C-alpha cells in the first residue's frame, strides 16, 4: 500500500477522533443514570453545554433542550382559544 498525504491526513484525523473518544471513561448503567440525573438537576435549559462534561451529560442536556422546544410549541386548549389569547395580547 502506497503512503500518500491523503492517507496520512485521514489516519491522523481518525487517530485524533479515537483519542478524543478515549478521554471519557465508559460508564456502568448505574453511573449513566446518575450522570443523567445530575444533568436533570443542574442543567438550565438552553444554557451552553460544556464540552468538558461527559458525553452522557451532554446528551441529556440536549434532550432537555429538545423537550423544552416541544413544550413551547404545544399550547393547551383549542385552536380558537389560543387564537383569542394571541389576538388579545396584541
Secondary structure, 3 states (H helix, E strand, C coil): CCCCHHHHHHHHHHHHHHHHHCCCCCCCHHHHHHHHHHHHHHCCCCCCCCCCCCHHHHHHHHHHHHHHHHHHHCCCCCHHHHHHHHHHHC
